[in-house]
C-alpha cells in the first residue's frame, strides 16, 4: 500500500506519540532501547533459524520449517500481545471518532502506522532469512518471489491483528463482554497445551513423512502460503506461486474489507459503551469471596488493604486474565514437558511457572491509575502497601503453585513423594521473583487506559514496557539457583528438607525485596502517581 500524502499525518502522529512518551523520562528511554535491542536479537535469531535450511542445503527442512514458522508468526501477532505485551490503545479507532476522515484514509493510515512499528520491522527482518534460504536453494528468482511472499505475509499479520481488534472493540467495552473475553483467553491458552503436546508427539514418535504432509497442508492455507512461495520456485512448481499469492492476497483483502466495515462501529464505541449502563458489579449483597474476606480479614489497616486488593484480583478483568493465564500455564507446561518426550520431566518447566507467577504485580499500581491518589492522601506507608498487595496476590498464587506441584508429581512423570520438595522449590522461585518484581512495580510503573479490553496498554511500546518484568522473571530463576541446584545434588535428602528450605529461602528473598520496594515507594509516591495517571 503506497504512502499517500493523506497517510503521512498518521506516520507523524505515531512517531510523535512515541517521542512524547520518551521525552524527559530516562527510565522509559532505557526500556525502549532495551526493548528495541531485544526485538533486534529475536529478529537475528529468527533470521538465523529460517536461513539454516539454505545453509545446509535441505529442501525438506525448509518445507517443514517455513510453513510452521510462518503460521506461528501470524498467530503470534494476535496472541502474544494478549498474553504478554498488551494491545496498543493509542490508535484505537475510537480516538478518531470526531475527526472528518474518510474510511479509506483512516484504514490506510492505521495500516501504515502499524507497519512502521518495531514488531513489524522485527517480523520482516526475521522472515528475511527465508529469502536467504530461497536464494541458496533456488537462485535469484526464488529469492525475489520469496521476498514478495514475506511482504504479503507481513500485510496479512497486520490486517489480521487490527481487524480482530477493531471488530471486537465496541463489544469489549461492556463489563460482561470483558469477562467473556477473559474466559475465551483461558480457552485459547488451554488449547495451546494440547496443540503443543500434539506437535511434540508428532516430532518425537511419528515419522517425518507425516510431519511433511501436515506442513504441505499448512503451506496451502493463508497462514503458511506466503512463506512457501519461494520453495515452489526452487522445486520447479511455478504454477503454485500465483495460486498461493492469490490465497494470501484474498485473505488479506477480506480482512481489510472486514476491518473497514467494523471501523465505524469501533469509532462509535466510546459513545455507545457509556450508554449500556454500569460496570456490571453488584451493588447489593456479597459474593462468596466477599463473605470470606469480611469474616476472616484482620481488623487492621493491613487487613483492609489486603481485602481490597483481593477483591480487585477476583473482580477486575485484567487482573483476572493474569490469574487465568498463570493457572493454565501452570497445568500445561509440566504436562507438555512430560508427554512431549518419553524421558522428560516437568520439573524444569514447573520452575518457570514459579518465575512467571510474580509478573502479575509488575505494573500493579498501573491498574488503579489516578485512584491511587487516595492512598497517597491518606498516607499509607510504603511497606504496608507492598505487604498487603503481595499477600492478596499470594492468596491466589500459592494454591496455584501447589496445584503445579501436584500435577508434576502425580501426572507429569515425577514421584508423588517429591511434591513437597517441588513446592518448596516453586516457593523459593516465587519469593525471589517477588523480591525483583516489587521494586520494578514502583520504579517502572506506567499508565493503563480505560479497560476497553482486558489486555489494553497505552502509548505503545508494549515490548519495552514488559521488558523489566521479563528481566525479573529471568532473575527469579537465577536468584533461586542455589535451591534448584540443591534439589538436584542432594537427591533423597532434598525430599525431606526441600519444603522448609525453599519456603525459608523465598521468604527471606521476599522480605528483602519488600523492604526495598517499600522504602522506594515512600520516596516516590508523587512520581508514581504521575507515571500511572493517563494523559
C-alpha positions in Angstrom: 0.0 0.0 0.0 1.6 3.3 -1.2 2.1 6.0 1.4 -0.1 8.8 0.0 0.0 12.4 1.4 -3.1 11.7 3.4 -1.4 8.9 5.2 1.7 10.9 6.3 -0.1 12.6 9.3 -0.7 9.1 10.8 3.1 8.4 10.4 4.0 11.7 12.0 1.4 11.0 14.8 2.8 7.6 15.5 6.4 9.0 15.7 5.3 12.0 17.8 3.4 9.9 20.3 6.4 7.6 20.6 8.7 10.6 21.1 6.5 12.4 23.6 6.3 9.2 25.6 10.1 9.2 25.9 10.7 12.9 26.4 12.2 13.7 29.8 11.9 10.1 31.0 15.3 8.5 31.1 14.0 5.2 32.6 11.4 4.9 29.8 14.1 5.7 27.2 16.3 2.9 28.6 13.4 0.5 28.5 12.6 1.5 24.9 16.2 1.0 23.8 16.4 -2.4 25.6 13.1 -3.4 24.0 14.4 -2.5 20.6 17.6 -4.4 21.3 15.5 -7.4 22.4 13.4 -7.2 19.3 16.6 -7.0 17.2 18.0 -10.1 18.9 14.8 -12.0 18.2 14.9 -10.8 14.6 18.5 -12.1 14.3 17.6 -15.4 15.9 14.6 -15.7 13.5 16.7 -14.9 10.5 19.4 -17.4 11.5 16.7 -20.1 12.0 15.0 -19.5 8.7 18.3 -19.3 6.9 19.6 -22.6 8.3 17.9 -24.9 5.6 19.6 -22.9 2.9 23.0 -23.1 4.6 22.7 -26.9 5.0 21.1 -27.3 1.5 18.0 -29.0 3.0 14.9 -28.7 0.8 12.9 -31.0 3.1 13.9 -29.0 6.2 12.7 -25.7 4.6 9.5 -27.4 3.5 8.7 -28.2 7.2 10.2 -25.1 8.9 8.7 -22.3 6.7 5.0 -23.2 6.8 5.1 -24.0 10.5 7.2 -21.0 11.4 5.2 -18.6 9.3 1.9 -19.9 10.8 3.3 -19.3 14.3 4.3 -15.8 13.3 0.8 -14.9 12.0 -0.9 -16.4 15.1 1.7 -14.6 17.3 0.5 -11.3 16.1 -2.8 -11.9 17.8 -2.0 -13.9 20.9 1.5 -12.7 22.0 0.2 -9.1 22.7 -2.7 -10.6 24.6 -0.6 -12.9 26.8 2.5 -10.7 27.4 2.7 -7.2 26.0 -0.8 -5.8 25.6 -2.8 -4.2 22.8 -1.6 -0.7 21.8 -4.6 1.5 22.6 -3.0 4.6 21.0 -4.5 4.0 17.6 -7.9 2.7 18.8 -10.4 3.8 16.0 -12.5 5.4 18.7 -9.8 8.0 19.1 -10.6 9.3 15.6 -14.4 9.4 16.0 -14.7 13.2 15.9 -12.3 13.8 13.0 -13.6 14.3 9.5 -11.7 11.4 8.0 -12.8 9.1 5.1 -13.0 5.5 5.9 -10.4 4.6 3.3 -8.0 7.3 4.6 -8.4 6.0 8.2 -7.8 2.4 7.1 -4.7 3.3 5.1 -3.3 5.4 7.9 -3.8 2.9 10.6 -2.3 0.2 8.4 0.8 2.2 7.7 1.1 3.2 11.4 1.1 -0.5 12.3 3.7 -1.3 9.6 6.3 1.2 10.9 6.4 -0.2 14.5 9.2 -2.3 15.9 7.1 -5.6 15.8 6.6 -5.2 12.1 10.2 -4.4 11.4 11.4 -7.3 13.5 9.0 -9.7 11.8 10.2 -8.6 8.4 13.8 -8.9 9.4 13.3 -12.4 10.9 11.4 -13.7 7.8 14.2 -12.3 5.6 16.0 -15.5 6.5 13.5 -17.3 4.3 14.7 -15.1 1.4 18.3 -16.2 2.1 17.4 -19.9 2.1 15.3 -19.5 -1.1 18.3 -17.8 -2.8 20.6 -20.7 -1.9 18.1 -23.4 -2.8 16.5 -21.9 -6.0 18.6 -18.9 -7.1 17.7 -15.2 -7.5 14.2 -15.9 -9.0 13.2 -17.9 -5.9 14.6 -15.2 -3.6 12.6 -12.5 -5.4 9.4 -14.4 -5.2 10.1 -15.3 -1.5 10.6 -11.6 -0.7 7.2 -10.8 -2.2 5.8 -13.6 -0.1 7.1 -12.3 3.2 5.9 -8.8 2.4 2.4 -10.2 1.7 2.7 -12.2 5.0 3.5 -9.1 7.0 0.5 -7.3 5.5 -1.6 -10.4 6.4 -0.3 -10.2 10.0 -1.2 -6.5 10.4 -4.6 -6.9 8.7 -5.5 -9.9 10.9 -4.4 -8.2 14.1 -6.0 -4.9 13.5 -9.3 -6.3 12.1 -9.8 -8.6 15.0 -9.1 -5.8 17.5 -11.4 -3.4 15.6 -14.2 -5.9 15.2 -14.5 -6.5 18.9 -13.5 -3.0 20.2 -17.1 -2.0 20.8 -18.3 -5.2 22.4 -15.3 -5.4 24.7 -16.2 -2.1 26.4 -19.0 -3.7 28.3 -18.3 -5.5 31.6 -19.9 -8.8 30.6 -18.0 -8.9 27.3 -14.7 -8.2 29.1 -15.5 -11.1 31.4 -16.3 -13.3 28.4 -13.0 -12.2 26.8 -11.2 -13.5 29.9 -12.9 -16.8 29.6 -12.1 -17.0 25.9 -8.5 -16.2 26.7 -8.4 -19.2 29.1 -9.9 -21.4 26.3 -7.2 -20.2 23.8 -4.4 -20.6 26.4 -5.7 -24.0 27.3 -5.8 -25.0 23.6 -2.1 -24.2 23.3 -1.2 -27.0 25.7 -2.9 -29.8 23.7 -1.5 -28.3 20.5 2.0 -28.3 21.9 1.5 -31.9 23.1 0.3 -32.9 19.7 3.3 -31.3 17.9 5.8 -32.7 20.3 4.2 -36.1 20.0 4.5 -35.9 16.2 8.1 -34.8 16.3 9.2 -37.5 18.8 7.1 -40.5 17.8 5.8 -40.1 14.2 7.9 -40.3 11.1 8.9 -37.2 9.2 6.7 -38.1 6.3 3.6 -37.3 8.4 5.2 -34.1 9.5 6.0 -33.1 5.9 2.4 -34.0 4.9 1.0 -31.7 7.6 3.4 -28.9 6.6 2.3 -29.3 3.0 -1.3 -28.7 4.1 -0.4 -25.7 6.2 1.5 -24.3 3.2 -1.7 -24.0 1.3 -3.5 -22.1 4.0 -3.3 -18.3 4.4 -1.1 -18.9 7.5 1.7 -20.7 5.6 1.2 -19.8 1.9 3.2 -16.5 1.9 6.2 -18.2 3.4 6.5 -21.1 1.0 6.2 -19.4 -2.5 10.0 -19.3 -2.9 10.3 -23.0 -2.2 7.8 -23.6 -5.0 10.1 -21.8 -7.4 13.1 -23.8 -6.1 11.2 -27.1 -6.6 10.1 -26.1 -10.2 6.4 -25.8 -9.3 5.9 -22.4 -10.8 2.2 -22.9 -11.2 1.7 -22.9 -7.4 3.2 -19.5 -6.9 0.3 -17.4 -8.3 -2.2 -19.6 -6.5 -0.6 -19.2 -3.1 -0.1 -15.5 -3.6 -3.8 -15.3 -4.6 -4.7 -17.1 -1.4 -2.8 -14.7 0.7 -4.0 -11.6 -1.0 -7.6 -12.8 -0.9 -7.3 -13.4 2.8 -5.6 -10.1 3.5 -8.2 -8.3 1.3 -11.0 -10.0 3.1 -9.6 -9.0 6.4 -9.1 -5.4 5.3 -12.7 -5.3 4.0 -13.9 -6.7 7.3 -11.8 -4.1 9.1 -13.3 -1.3 7.0 -16.8 -2.4 7.8 -16.2 -2.5 11.5 -14.3 0.8 11.7 -17.5 2.9 12.1 -18.8 0.7 14.9 -15.4 0.8 16.6 -15.3 4.6 16.3 -18.8 4.9 17.8 -17.8 2.5 20.7 -16.8 5.3 23.1 -20.3 6.8 22.9 -22.2 3.6 23.0 -20.3 2.0 25.8 -21.3 4.6 28.3 -25.0 4.2 27.5 -25.1 0.5 28.3 -25.2 1.3 31.9 -22.9 0.4 34.8 -20.0 -1.9 35.2 -21.9 -5.0 36.0 -20.9 -5.2 39.6 -23.5 -6.0 42.2 -24.5 -3.1 44.3 -26.2 -5.2 46.9 -25.2 -8.4 48.5 -21.8 -10.1 48.7 -20.4 -12.9 46.7 -18.6 -15.9 48.3 -15.2 -14.2 48.1 -16.5 -11.0 49.7 -18.1 -13.0 52.6 -14.8 -14.8 53.3 -12.9 -11.5 53.2 -15.4 -9.9 55.6 -15.2 -12.8 58.1 -11.5 -13.6 58.0 -9.6 -10.5 57.2 -7.6 -9.0 60.1 -9.3 -5.9 61.6 -6.4 -3.6 60.8 -5.1 -1.4 58.0 -3.2 -4.3 56.6 -6.4 -6.4 56.6 -8.4 -3.7 54.9 -5.8 -3.1 52.2 -5.4 -6.9 51.6 -9.2 -7.4 51.4 -9.4 -4.6 48.9 -6.7 -6.0 46.7 -8.1 -9.5 46.9 -11.5 -8.2 45.6 -9.7 -6.4 42.8 -7.9 -9.7 41.8 -11.2 -11.5 41.9 -13.3 -8.9 40.1 -11.1 -6.7 37.9 -10.9 -8.2 34.4 -7.3 -7.5 33.6 -6.0 -9.0 36.9 -8.3 -12.0 36.5 -6.9 -12.5 33.0 -3.4 -12.7 34.5 -4.6 -15.3 37.1 -6.3 -17.4 34.4 -3.2 -17.4 32.2 -1.0 -18.4 35.1 -3.4 -21.3 36.0 -3.5 -22.7 32.5 0.3 -22.3 32.0 0.9 -24.0 35.4 -1.1 -27.1 34.4 0.1 -27.5 30.8 3.8 -26.6 31.0 4.7 -29.6 33.2 2.4 -31.9 31.2 3.8 -30.8 27.8 7.3 -31.4 29.1 6.4 -34.9 30.3 4.3 -36.1 27.4 6.3 -34.4 24.7 9.3 -36.7 25.4 9.4 -40.1 26.9 12.3 -39.3 29.2 11.5 -35.7 30.0 10.4 -34.4 33.4 8.2 -31.5 34.0 10.3 -30.2 36.9 12.2 -27.7 34.8 9.1 -26.1 33.3 7.4 -26.2 36.6 10.2 -23.9 37.9 9.4 -21.5 35.0 5.8 -21.3 36.4 7.2 -20.1 39.7 9.1 -17.4 37.8 6.1 -16.3 35.8 3.8 -16.0 38.8 5.0 -12.7 40.2 4.7 -10.9 36.8 1.1 -10.0 37.6 2.5 -7.5 40.1 5.0 -5.9 37.7 2.6 -3.0 37.0 0.3 -3.4 40.0 -0.1 0.4 40.5 -1.0 0.9 36.9 -4.3 -1.0 37.3 -5.5 1.8 39.7 -4.4 4.9 37.8 -5.4 8.2 39.4 -7.4 6.3 42.1 -4.0 5.7 43.8 -4.2 9.3 44.9 -6.5 8.2 47.7 -3.7 6.0 49.2 -1.2 8.9 48.8 -3.6 11.4 50.5 -4.3 9.0 53.5 -0.5 8.4 53.9 -0.4 4.6 53.6 3.2 3.6 54.5 5.1 2.1 51.6 5.9 -1.2 53.3 2.3 -1.7 54.4 1.2 -1.0 50.9 3.7 -3.5 49.4 3.0 -6.3 52.0 -0.8 -6.0 51.6 -0.6 -6.2 47.8 1.8 -9.1 47.9 -0.4 -11.0 50.4 -3.5 -10.6 48.2 -1.6 -11.9 45.2 -0.3 -14.8 47.2 -3.8 -15.9 48.2 -4.4 -16.7 44.5 -0.8 -17.7 43.5 0.3 -20.1 46.3 -2.7 -22.5 45.7 -1.8 -22.5 42.0 1.8 -23.4 42.8 0.6 -26.2 45.0 -1.5 -27.4 42.0 1.5 -27.2 39.8 3.5 -29.4 42.2 0.6 -31.9 42.4 0.3 -32.1 38.6 4.0 -32.5 38.2 4.2 -35.2 40.9 1.2 -37.3 40.0 0.7 -36.7 36.3 3.9 -35.4 34.7 6.3 -38.3 35.5 7.8 -37.2 38.8 7.3 -39.2 42.0 4.4 -38.2 44.3 6.9 -38.2 47.2 8.6 -35.2 45.5 5.5 -33.0 45.7 6.6 -31.2 49.0 10.1 -30.6 47.7 8.9 -29.3 44.4 6.5 -27.0 46.2 9.5 -25.7 48.2 11.4 -25.0 45.0 8.4 -23.2 43.5 8.0 -21.1 46.6 11.7 -20.2 46.5 11.5 -19.1 42.9 8.3 -17.2 43.6 9.8 -15.4 46.6 12.8 -14.3 44.6 10.5 -13.2 41.8 8.5 -11.1 44.2 11.8 -9.6 45.5 12.6 -8.4 42.0 9.2 -7.5 40.7 8.1 -5.3 43.7 10.8 -2.7 43.2 10.1 -2.8 39.4 6.4 -2.1 40.1 7.4 1.1 41.9 10.2 2.3 39.6 8.9 1.2 36.1 5.2 1.8 36.5 3.2 3.1 33.5 -0.3 4.2 32.9 -3.0 1.9 31.5 -6.0 3.2 29.5 -9.6 2.7 30.5 -10.1 -1.1 30.4 -11.9 -1.2 27.0 -10.3 -4.6 26.6 -8.7 -6.8 29.4 -5.3 -6.5 27.6 -5.0 -2.9 26.6 -2.0 -0.7 27.2 -1.4 3.0 26.3 1.2 5.0 24.5 2.6 2.0 22.6 5.9 0.3 23.4 4.4 -2.9 24.8 7.7 -4.8 24.5 9.8 -2.1 26.2 7.3 -1.8 29.0 7.2 -5.5 29.5 11.0 -5.8 29.5 11.6 -5.1 33.2 9.1 -7.8 34.1 10.6 -10.3 31.7 14.0 -9.5 33.2 12.7 -10.1 36.7 11.3 -13.4 35.5 14.8 -14.5 34.3 16.3 -13.1 37.5 14.0 -15.2 39.6 15.4 -18.4 38.1 18.9 -17.2 38.5 18.4 -16.0 42.1 16.8 -19.3 43.1 19.7 -21.4 41.5 21.1 -22.4 45.0 17.8 -24.0 45.8 17.3 -25.6 42.3 20.9 -27.0 42.4 20.4 -28.3 45.9 17.4 -30.2 44.7 19.5 -31.9 42.0 22.6 -32.5 44.2 21.1 -33.7 47.5 18.9 -36.4 46.0 16.7 -38.2 48.5 17.7 -35.8 51.3 16.0 -33.0 49.4 12.7 -34.7 49.6 12.7 -34.2 53.4 14.2 -30.7 53.6 13.0 -29.2 50.3 9.8 -27.6 51.5 11.2 -25.8 54.6 14.4 -24.8 52.9 12.5 -23.4 49.8 9.9 -21.7 52.0 12.6 -20.0 54.1 14.7 -19.0 51.1 11.7 -17.5 49.3 10.5 -15.7 52.5 13.9 -14.2 53.1 14.2 -13.0 49.5 10.7 -11.5 49.6 11.4 -9.7 52.9 14.5 -8.0 51.3 12.6 -7.1 48.1 9.6 -5.8 50.0 11.8 -3.7 52.3 13.5 -2.1 49.3 10.2 -1.6 47.4 8.5 -0.1 50.5 11.3 2.4 51.1 11.4 3.3 47.4 7.6 3.8 47.4 7.8 6.2 50.4 10.2 8.3 48.4 8.5 8.1 45.0 4.7 8.3 45.7 4.1 11.6 43.8 6.3 10.4 40.9 4.5 7.1 40.9 1.1 8.8 40.8 2.2 10.9 37.9 3.5 7.9 36.0 0.3 5.9 36.3 -2.1 8.7 35.6 -3.3 8.5 32.0 -2.9 11.7 30.0 
